[in-house]
């Protein structure tokens, strides 16, 4: 499964919701602002232009542009580091401020049903599209995802 598949599997409505949660300040803090602006092919990057570009960006994901998907995922994730820290703490995943080693073996932390437990625990505390994206991104990142996790909520 590719990262584009995570976005596509969650649907266009959730994708648009994710774009509305991207923090321009966080993008600047993590030096991702100019990179996302260039990858998204936007002459100006702000919340409004990102929202209006959603149909074009969705098309690019449908064309399986994984490098673009990676930059977009980073933009979403750095905008929600507080949620990431809370989820990783809940799962007892060792991390440094929301980041864990790429070669870390998380199989002991990501036991059967972990996605549903995370969604139930943080439902209402964080936006559902963001939470759903993160559990799928985490599964993709550690190589444990064969398909996009979409619970019947």
Beta strands, then each sheet from edge to edge (+ up, - down):
end
